[in-house]
Amino acid sequence: MVFSNLVFLYVFFPIVLILYFCAPRFLKNSVLLIASLFFYAWGEPTYVFLMLFSILINYGYGIWIESSHHKPTRKLVILWFAIVINIALLGYFKYANFFVDLINSTLHTNIHLEPIPLPIGISFYTFHALSYLIDVYRKTENAQRNLFNLALYITFFPQLVAGPIIRYNSVAEQLKKRIFSSTQFAEGIKRFVLGLSKKTLIANTLGSTADKIFALSSGDLTTGTAWLGIICYTLQIYFDFSGYSDMAIGLGKMFGFEFQENFNYPYIARSASEFWRRWHISLGRWFRDYLYIPLGGNRVSHWRVYVNLLIVWTVTGFWHGASWTFMAWGFYYGFIMCMEKAFLEKWLHSLWRPLQHIYLLVIVMVGWVFFRADNFGYSFNYIKTMFFMEGQAYNDTTLLFLVDNAVYLVVGLLLCAPLFPYLRMKLEELASRSLLVRYFKEISGSIMYVGLLLLVTMYLVNSTYNPFIYFRF
């Protein structure tokens, strides 16, 4: 089940909301846990048992690690054993077929392994479990003795299948006690509707065009079509994933949880380093705190810093999927990060500011080609076409795609900048000085959110194209 689904919007979520607020305080977590398991089992009834197994072993390991605090060596061994078990589960389902194919092609063997379906959300709930265990090991949090609270942390449906990656120490207290606020609930509704609108009205529309363009053969691509395709995909992946994060944060607010922001207008960045401080913030911080810093971070020699960056970014790429194109995408960013850290970022900041933005956008879009394409050959041909090294400049197909998507492209590009928060801030300033403006703001705001929900509903009723990119990961 996904959030941009009529069953979720008009059946599952209203029922859960009613049961949650009707339940006494001591049963509220139980309602959310049962709802979360049902939410996951709706699409993956078999793999819900895999997730329950993960919860049970991590519950036991957390208590075992905490009880071994007076024996540092033993505690470290237990932690590493727990990490290996979690990574092994993730590795089997996500990477087993990849490694078997690699062995067969390298050693010319004929090992046969049936394709293993990828359990939805396994990358995310595995990282949730690992952050919990490492926090307990570091003594920044106590082991959770209530199995159901730990299960709710790992399975909570707003962030279960696609993040943001919620750190245990950020919600540990909220699992025990939450205070209901009508203001928080209203903010949650608004955030959810905005995220839902971004995903369905912008990401889906532009994603359909991106899919059609990336389905073209290399020989049918023109430079104009290639740029249009990657611009559409660049906007699709942002509005798809940031929209999902908005929906998760909004749902959390409605149940009394506060989740960290996951996106901060990444396309207005002026360097790759800044971009990754703004894009998928929770994943970047996870790798920083649990991999980059333990490797030595910036506290080592210059060459080791570069090695650490390359390791972290290659792992980041591999985390996204069992494919050489994902690894290339990760290594690509690792290399750029090293170049920026060595000299490039200082030089960039001396340039005219619009040139810095153009640099970042070109870097990101070239990277998205590897992320989106199915293989290296197509990626390289696509990039060569983008930069006038192959194919025509444009043709009738280019113009047709452009005309069909012009409005969505303009709206998407405008919303990539913090225009909406700026206008809202100005309106609030006026509302604070005028009672008439305040009433106008409240009425127009309500009409806008209701109108967006109606538009989304009409779209979902009439369209069968409703993918979610991060289900692949």
PEFEN-V915696 format. One record per residue. N is the residue number from 0. RES is the residue in one small letter. SS is DSSP state (H for helix, E for strand, L for the rest). OMEGA is omega in whole degrees, 0 to 359 (999 if undefined). BURIAL is b if it has 9 or more other C-alpha atoms within 8 Angstrom, else e. Layout:
n: [N & N]
res: [RES & RES]
ss: [SS & SS]
omega: [OMEGA & OMEGA]
burial: [BURIAL & BURIAL]
This chain:
n: [0 & 1 & 2 & 3 & 4 & 5 & 6 & 7 & 8 & 9 & 10 & 11 & 12 & 13 & 14 & 15 & 16 & 17 & 18 & 19 & 20 & 21 & 22 & 23 & 24 & 25 & 26 & 27 & 28 & 29 & 30 & 31 & 32 & 33 & 34 & 35 & 36 & 37 & 38 & 39 & 40 & 41 & 42 & 43 & 44 & 45 & 46 & 47 & 48 & 49 & 50 & 51 & 52 & 53 & 54 & 55 & 56 & 57 & 58 & 59 & 60 & 61 & 62 & 63 & 64 & 65 & 66 & 67 & 68 & 69 & 70 & 71 & 72 & 73 & 74 & 75 & 76 & 77 & 78 & 79 & 80 & 81 & 82 & 83 & 84 & 85 & 86 & 87 & 88 & 89 & 90 & 91 & 92 & 93 & 94 & 95 & 96 & 97 & 98 & 99 & 100 & 101 & 102 & 103 & 104 & 105 & 106 & 107 & 108 & 109 & 110 & 111 & 112 & 113 & 114 & 115 & 116 & 117 & 118 & 119 & 120 & 121 & 122 & 123 & 124 & 125 & 126 & 127 & 128 & 129 & 130 & 131 & 132 & 133 & 134 & 135 & 136 & 137 & 138 & 139 & 140 & 141 & 142 & 143 & 144 & 145 & 146 & 147 & 148 & 149 & 150 & 151 & 152 & 153 & 154 & 155 & 156 & 157 & 158 & 159 & 160 & 161 & 162 & 163 & 164 & 165 & 166 & 167 & 168 & 169 & 170 & 171 & 172 & 173 & 174 & 175 & 176 & 177 & 178 & 179 & 180 & 181 & 182 & 183 & 184 & 185 & 186 & 187 & 188 & 189 & 190 & 191 & 192 & 193 & 194 & 195 & 196 & 197 & 198 & 199 & 200 & 201 & 202 & 203 & 204 & 205 & 206 & 207 & 208 & 209 & 210 & 211 & 212 & 213 & 214 & 215 & 216 & 217 & 218 & 219 & 220 & 221 & 222 & 223 & 224 & 225 & 226 & 227 & 228 & 229 & 230 & 231 & 232 & 233 & 234 & 235 & 236 & 237 & 238 & 239 & 240 & 241 & 242 & 243 & 244 & 245 & 246 & 247 & 248 & 249 & 250 & 251 & 252 & 253 & 254 & 255 & 256 & 257 & 258 & 259 & 260 & 261 & 262 & 263 & 264 & 265 & 266 & 267 & 268 & 269 & 270 & 271 & 272 & 273 & 274 & 275 & 276 & 277 & 278 & 279 & 280 & 281 & 282 & 283 & 284 & 285 & 286 & 287 & 288 & 289 & 290 & 291 & 292 & 293 & 294 & 295 & 296 & 297 & 298 & 299 & 300 & 301 & 302 & 303 & 304 & 305 & 306 & 307 & 308 & 309 & 310 & 311 & 312 & 313 & 314 & 315 & 316 & 317 & 318 & 319 & 320 & 321 & 322 & 323 & 324 & 325 & 326 & 327 & 328 & 329 & 330 & 331 & 332 & 333 & 334 & 335 & 336 & 337 & 338 & 339 & 340 & 341 & 342 & 343 & 344 & 345 & 346 & 347 & 348 & 349 & 350 & 351 & 352 & 353 & 354 & 355 & 356 & 357 & 358 & 359 & 360 & 361 & 362 & 363 & 364 & 365 & 366 & 367 & 368 & 369 & 370 & 371 & 372 & 373 & 374 & 375 & 376 & 377 & 378 & 379 & 380 & 381 & 382 & 383 & 384 & 385 & 386 & 387 & 388 & 389 & 390 & 391 & 392 & 393 & 394 & 395 & 396 & 397 & 398 & 399 & 400 & 401 & 402 & 403 & 404 & 405 & 406 & 407 & 408 & 409 & 410 & 411 & 412 & 413 & 414 & 415 & 416 & 417 & 418 & 419 & 420 & 421 & 422 & 423 & 424 & 425 & 426 & 427 & 428 & 429 & 430 & 431 & 432 & 433 & 434 & 435 & 436 & 437 & 438 & 439 & 440 & 441 & 442 & 443 & 444 & 445 & 446 & 447 & 448 & 449 & 450 & 451 & 452 & 453 & 454 & 455 & 456 & 457 & 458 & 459 & 460 & 461 & 462 & 463 & 464 & 465 & 466 & 467 & 468 & 469 & 470 & 471 & 472]
res: [m & v & f & s & n & l & v & f & l & y & v & f & f & p & i & v & l & i & l & y & f & c & a & p & r & f & l & k & n & s & v & l & l & i & a & s & l & f & f & y & a & w & g & e & p & t & y & v & f & l & m & l & f & s & i & l & i & n & y & g & y & g & i & w & i & e & s & s & h & h & k & p & t & r & k & l & v & i & l & w & f & a & i & v & i & n & i & a & l & l & g & y & f & k & y & a & n & f & f & v & d & l & i & n & s & t & l & h & t & n & i & h & l & e & p & i & p & l & p & i & g & i & s & f & y & t & f & h & a & l & s & y & l & i & d & v & y & r & k & t & e & n & a & q & r & n & l & f & n & l & a & l & y & i & t & f & f & p & q & l & v & a & g & p & i & i & r & y & n & s & v & a & e & q & l & k & k & r & i & f & s & s & t & q & f & a & e & g & i & k & r & f & v & l & g & l & s & k & k & t & l & i & a & n & t & l & g & s & t & a & d & k & i & f & a & l & s & s & g & d & l & t & t & g & t & a & w & l & g & i & i & c & y & t & l & q & i & y & f & d & f & s & g & y & s & d & m & a & i & g & l & g & k & m & f & g & f & e & f & q & e & n & f & n & y & p & y & i & a & r & s & a & s & e & f & w & r & r & w & h & i & s & l & g & r & w & f & r & d & y & l & y & i & p & l & g & g & n & r & v & s & h & w & r & v & y & v & n & l & l & i & v & w & t & v & t & g & f & w & h & g & a & s & w & t & f & m & a & w & g & f & y & y & g & f & i & m & c & m & e & k & a & f & l & e & k & w & l & h & s & l & w & r & p & l & q & h & i & y & l & l & v & i & v & m & v & g & w & v & f & f & r & a & d & n & f & g & y & s & f & n & y & i & k & t & m & f & f & m & e & g & q & a & y & n & d & t & t & l & l & f & l & v & d & n & a & v & y & l & v & v & g & l & l & l & c & a & p & l & f & p & y & l & r & m & k & l & e & e & l & a & s & r & s & l & l & v & r & y & f & k & e & i & s & g & s & i & m & y & v & g & l & l & l & l & v & t & m & y & l & v & n & s & t & y & n & p & f & i & y & f & r & f]
ss: [L & L & L & L & L & H & H & H & H & H & H & H & H & H & H & H & H & H & H & H & H & H & L & L & H & H & H & H & H & H & H & H & H & H & H & H & H & H & H & H & H & H & H & L & L & L & L & H & H & H & H & H & H & H & H & H & H & H & H & H & H & H & H & H & H & H & H & L & L & L & L & H & H & H & H & H & H & H & H & H & H & H & H & H & H & H & H & H & H & H & H & H & H & H & H & H & H & H & H & H & H & H & H & H & H & H & H & L & L & L & L & L & L & L & L & L & L & L & L & L & L & H & H & H & H & H & H & H & H & H & H & H & H & H & H & H & H & L & L & L & L & L & L & L & L & L & H & H & H & H & H & H & H & H & H & L & H & H & H & L & L & L & L & L & L & L & L & H & H & H & H & H & H & H & H & H & L & L & L & L & L & H & H & H & H & H & H & H & H & H & H & H & H & H & H & H & H & H & H & H & H & H & H & H & H & H & H & H & H & H & H & H & H & H & L & L & L & H & H & H & L & L & H & H & H & H & H & H & H & H & H & H & H & H & H & H & H & H & H & H & H & H & H & H & H & H & H & H & H & H & H & H & H & H & L & L & L & L & L & L & L & L & L & L & L & H & H & H & L & L & L & H & H & H & H & H & H & H & L & L & H & H & H & H & H & H & H & H & H & H & H & H & L & L & L & L & L & L & L & L & L & H & H & H & H & H & H & H & H & H & H & H & H & H & H & H & H & H & H & H & L & L & L & H & H & H & H & H & H & H & H & H & H & H & H & H & H & H & H & H & H & H & H & H & H & H & H & H & L & L & L & L & H & H & H & H & H & H & H & H & H & H & H & H & H & H & H & H & H & H & H & H & L & L & L & H & H & H & H & H & H & H & H & H & H & H & L & L & L & L & L & L & L & L & L & H & H & H & H & H & H & H & H & H & H & H & H & H & H & H & H & H & H & H & H & L & L & L & H & H & H & H & H & H & H & H & H & H & H & H & H & L & L & L & H & H & H & H & H & H & H & H & H & H & H & H & H & H & H & H & H & H & H & H & H & H & H & H & H & H & H & H & L & L & L & L & L & L & H & H & H & H & L]
omega: [177 & 182 & 181 & 184 & 184 & 178 & 178 & 187 & 190 & 177 & 187 & 186 & 177 & 180 & 180 & 181 & 180 & 180 & 182 & 184 & 174 & 184 & 174 & 187 & 186 & 179 & 185 & 179 & 179 & 178 & 181 & 179 & 179 & 179 & 181 & 178 & 178 & 179 & 181 & 183 & 180 & 181 & 185 & 185 & 181 & 188 & 174 & 179 & 175 & 179 & 178 & 176 & 177 & 180 & 183 & 182 & 180 & 173 & 180 & 180 & 179 & 179 & 180 & 179 & 182 & 181 & 181 & 184 & 181 & 178 & 187 & 182 & 179 & 180 & 180 & 178 & 179 & 179 & 181 & 178 & 179 & 179 & 180 & 180 & 180 & 180 & 179 & 177 & 178 & 183 & 181 & 185 & 186 & 191 & 185 & 180 & 179 & 183 & 177 & 177 & 179 & 179 & 181 & 182 & 182 & 185 & 180 & 176 & 181 & 178 & 181 & 176 & 178 & 177 & 182 & 179 & 180 & 176 & 181 & 174 & 185 & 178 & 183 & 183 & 173 & 178 & 174 & 181 & 180 & 179 & 177 & 182 & 181 & 177 & 177 & 179 & 181 & 180 & 175 & 175 & 174 & 177 & 180 & 181 & 179 & 184 & 184 & 177 & 177 & 178 & 179 & 178 & 184 & 188 & 188 & 195 & 179 & 183 & 188 & 191 & 182 & 177 & 4 & 180 & 184 & 178 & 183 & 184 & 179 & 181 & 184 & 180 & 181 & 176 & 181 & 187 & 176 & 180 & 180 & 178 & 179 & 177 & 178 & 180 & 179 & 177 & 178 & 178 & 181 & 182 & 180 & 182 & 178 & 179 & 179 & 180 & 178 & 184 & 187 & 187 & 182 & 185 & 182 & 182 & 180 & 179 & 178 & 178 & 179 & 179 & 180 & 182 & 180 & 175 & 178 & 175 & 181 & 181 & 181 & 181 & 168 & 180 & 180 & 180 & 180 & 178 & 179 & 179 & 183 & 174 & 178 & 180 & 178 & 178 & 180 & 186 & 178 & 183 & 176 & 186 & 178 & 176 & 177 & 178 & 176 & 180 & 179 & 180 & 179 & 177 & 178 & 179 & 181 & 178 & 175 & 180 & 174 & 178 & 180 & 175 & 182 & 178 & 179 & 178 & 186 & 185 & 174 & 180 & 181 & 176 & 179 & 179 & 179 & 179 & 183 & 167 & 182 & 184 & 178 & 188 & 184 & 178 & 179 & 179 & 179 & 180 & 178 & 187 & 187 & 178 & 185 & 180 & 175 & 176 & 181 & 177 & 179 & 187 & 183 & 180 & 184 & 183 & 177 & 176 & 180 & 177 & 179 & 179 & 180 & 178 & 184 & 184 & 174 & 176 & 178 & 177 & 181 & 177 & 183 & 178 & 181 & 182 & 177 & 180 & 176 & 178 & 178 & 178 & 179 & 180 & 178 & 179 & 176 & 179 & 180 & 178 & 179 & 180 & 179 & 180 & 182 & 184 & 193 & 184 & 178 & 179 & 180 & 183 & 176 & 182 & 172 & 189 & 178 & 178 & 177 & 179 & 179 & 176 & 183 & 183 & 178 & 178 & 183 & 183 & 175 & 177 & 181 & 176 & 178 & 182 & 185 & 186 & 183 & 183 & 182 & 184 & 181 & 180 & 183 & 178 & 180 & 181 & 178 & 178 & 178 & 186 & 170 & 180 & 177 & 172 & 178 & 177 & 178 & 174 & 183 & 179 & 178 & 182 & 180 & 177 & 182 & 180 & 182 & 187 & 187 & 183 & 181 & 177 & 180 & 179 & 180 & 180 & 179 & 183 & 175 & 177 & 182 & 181 & 182 & 177 & 179 & 179 & 178 & 179 & 179 & 179 & 178 & 176 & 177 & 181 & 179 & 182 & 184 & 179 & 180 & 179 & 179 & 178 & 179 & 180 & 183 & 182 & 182 & 178 & 179 & 180 & 181 & 183 & 177 & 179 & 178 & 179 & 178 & 178 & 179 & 180 & 179 & 179 & 183 & 178 & 188 & 184 & 175 & 181 & 182 & 183 & 170 & 189 & 189 & 170 & 180 & 190 & 999]
burial: [e & e & b & b & b & b & e & b & b & e & b & b & b & b & e & b & e & e & b & b & e & e & b & e & e & e & e & b & b & e & b & b & b & e & b & b & b & e & b & b & b & e & e & b & b & e & b & b & e & e & b & b & e & b & b & b & e & b & b & e & b & b & b & b & b & b & e & b & b & e & e & e & e & e & b & b & e & b & b & e & e & b & b & e & e & b & b & e & e & b & b & e & b & b & b & b & b & b & e & b & e & e & b & b & e & e & e & e & e & e & e & e & e & e & e & e & e & e & e & b & b & b & b & b & b & b & b & b & b & b & b & b & b & b & b & b & b & e & e & e & e & e & e & b & e & e & b & b & b & b & b & b & b & b & b & b & b & b & b & b & b & b & b & b & b & b & b & b & b & e & b & e & e & b & b & e & e & e & e & e & e & e & e & b & b & b & b & b & b & b & b & b & b & b & b & b & b & b & b & b & b & b & b & b & b & b & b & b & b & b & e & e & b & b & e & e & e & e & e & e & b & b & b & b & b & b & b & b & b & b & b & b & b & b & b & b & b & b & b & b & b & b & b & b & b & b & b & b & b & b & b & b & b & b & e & b & b & e & b & e & e & b & b & e & b & b & b & b & b & b & b & b & e & b & b & b & b & b & b & b & b & b & b & b & e & b & b & b & b & b & b & b & b & e & e & b & b & e & e & e & e & e & e & e & b & b & e & b & b & b & b & b & b & b & b & b & b & b & b & b & b & b & e & e & b & b & b & b & b & b & b & b & b & b & b & b & b & b & b & b & e & e & e & b & b & e & e & b & b & e & e & e & e & e & e & b & b & e & b & b & b & e & b & b & b & b & b & b & b & b & b & e & b & e & b & b & e & b & b & e & b & b & b & b & b & b & e & b & e & b & b & b & e & b & e & e & e & b & b & e & b & b & e & e & b & e & e & b & b & e & e & b & b & e & b & b & b & e & e & e & e & e & e & e & e & e & b & b & e & b & b & e & e & e & e & e & b & b & b & e & b & e & e & e & e & e & e & e & b & e & e & b & b & e & e & b & b & e & b & b & e & e & e & e & e & b & e & e & e & e & b & e & b]
